[in-house]
Amino acid sequence: MARSSDQTKRAKLLDDIVDYVREHGVSDLSLRPLAAGLGTSSRMLLYYFGTKEELLKEVLLRASNVDLGENWMREVTDVNGLRLHLWLFWKAASVTEMSGSRLFVEMVGLASVGEGVYREIASAGIASVAESIAEAMIRCGCGRDRALANGTLAISGLRGLFEDRLINDAFERTESSAEKLIDFLVRDVEAAIAENKELL
C-alpha cells in the first residue's frame, strides 16, 4: 500500500506525463527520454507505474479524453438537446489546438496497425462514445438497434471529419459536413420517434 506522500508524488508525476504526451505524442514514446524530460529516472517511472504498458494505459485514458461522449450526452432527453449536444461534442472534439483530440486520433491510427494498449484504449474510447450517443438517442425515443447504428455513424463520421481537418486544414468544409451529418442523425431519430408513434 503506497504511502500518502507516494500517492501525491505519483499523482503529480502522472499530470506531468500527461502534459509531456500531449506535447510530444505517443508513437515514439520511450521511458528514458520521457524520464529525462520530466527530470526523473526510468526506474522511478517503473516504481510508480509498474510497467511501461500500465503507465501508457493510465496516461492515454487521462490524456485522450475517451469519456467525452458520456460527459456531453448524459443529460440529453429530446431531439433538441440531442442536436445541441452533438454539435457541442463536435466543436469540443474538433478544435485542432486541443492536444487531447489529436492524441486520440494518433492513438486510433496506431491501434489500426497493431495490437496492445493502443488498440485496447482506442477500442474502449470509440465504444464508449458510440454507446453514450446511442443511449441519448434511446432516451429521445429511438429504438436500440437503430440508435446503436447511429451512434457508430456519429463517432466514426465526426472522427473522420476531424482527421480530414487535421490533415488538410479544411475548416469550412469539415464544419459544413459535420453540420450535415448531425442534421441527418437528428432527422433519423425524429423519423424513428414518428414511426414508433404510428405503431401505438
N, C-alpha and C positions, 0 to 999 in steps of 0.2 A: 504494500500500500504506500503510494507516494506521499511524502510529507507535504504540508501546505505550501512551504517555500518552493518545493519541486513543482507542484501543480501551478503555482504562479509563474515560475520561470518557463514551464512548458507552454502555458497559455500565451505568454509574451513571445516566445520563440515561434509558436505557430502563426501568430499575427505577422511576424517579420518574414516568415517563409512565404505566407500568402502574398504579401507585398512584393517579394522577390519574384515569385512565379508570375504574378500579374504583369510585371515589367519585362521579364525575360522569356516567358513561355515555358513549356514543359518538354518539347521534343528533344532537346539536348541536355536535359537536367541530369546532373550527377552530384553526388554528395560532396565531393571535395571543393568544387567551385562554389556550390551553394554555401557550404560552411565558411569558406573564405569571404564570400560576400556578406555574410552575417557577422563576421568577426568571432566565429566559434570553430569547433572542430567536427569532423565527420563522426568521431567517437561520441561526442556529446549529442549529436543528432540521433544516433542509434540508441543511446542511453534513454532519451526521452520518447522515442517513437518506435523502437524495436527493430524494424526493418525499413529499407528504402520503400518497399511496396506499401507498408502501412502508413508511412509518412506521406507518400504520394496520394494515397486514397483519402486521407484526412484533409490534406491541403486542397485537393481537387473538389471535394464535397463543399468545402467552405468557399473556395475562390470562384467556382464556376456558377454559383447561384442556381443549382439544379432544382431547388424547391420554389423557384419564382412563380411557377404556374399555380401552385397551391395558395401561395400568399396573395396572388392577384385575383383568383377566381372564386374563392370560398364563399364570398358574400353574394354572388350572382343568383338571382331568383326569377328574373324575367328577361325577355329578349332585349329590352333597352339596356339593362345592366350588362347583358352578355356582349352587346355591340361595344359599349363603352370600355369594358374590361379587356376585351380582345384588342381594342385599339391601344389602350394603355400598356398592355403587355407588349405589343409590337413596338411602341415608342420607347419603352424602357429597355427592351432587349436589343433594339436595332441601333442604339447610339454607338457609333464606331469608336468613340473615345472610351466607352465602358469596357475596361480590360477584362472583366469577368465574362462578358459576352464573347469577346474574341477568344478567350481561353477555352470556352466551351466548344466553339467551332473548331479550334485546334485539336481539342481532345476527341471530338467526333471524327475528325479526319484520321487521327492516329488509331482510333478504335476500328475504323473501317478496313484497315490493312493489317491488323494484328489482334492478338488476344490480350489477356491480362487485365491490369487495373484500369486501363483506358476504356476498354470495352465495357467492363463492369460498371464504371461510373457513368459513362455516356448512355448506356442502355437504361440504367435506372433513372437518369435525368430525363431522357426523352419520354420514357413510360410515365414518369411522374407528372410531367406537364400535360401529356396527352390525356391521361386519366382525369386530371383536375379539370381540364376544359370539358371533357365528356360529362363529368359529374355535374358541372354547371349547366350544361345543356339538358341533362335529365331533370334537374330541378326546374327548368323552364317548361318542361312538358314533352321533351323529345324521348323517343324510345331508346333503350340502352344500346342495341346494336348500331342503330343509326348514329347515335351520339358518339360511340367509340370510333366509328369510321371518320366522323367529322373532327374528333379530337386529334386523330392521327394526321388528317389532312391539314389541320391548323398548325400543329407544331412542325410538321415536315415542310409545309409550304412557306411558313414565315421564316423558318431557319434557312431554307434555300434562298429566300429573298435577301436575308441578311448576309449570307455568303456572297451573293451577287454584289451587294453594296460594298462589301469589303474589297472584293477583287477588282471591280470595275469603277468604284467611286460613283455609282449610279444612284444618287439620292432621289431625284424626282421620279425616275422610272420605277424604282422599287417601292417608293411611297405610294404611288398610284396603284401598283399591283397589289400591295398589301391591303389597301382600301377595298379593292375589288374582291379579293379573297375573303376578307371579313364580311363584306356585304353578302357574298354567296353563302357563307356559313350561317349567318343570321337568317337569311331568307329560307334556307333549308330547314332550320329549326322551326320557323314560323309555319312552313308547309306541313311539317310533322305534327305540330300542335293542331292545325286545322283538320288534318286527316284523322287524328285521334278524336276530335270533337264529333266528326261525322259518324264515327263508329259507335258513339254513345246513344 
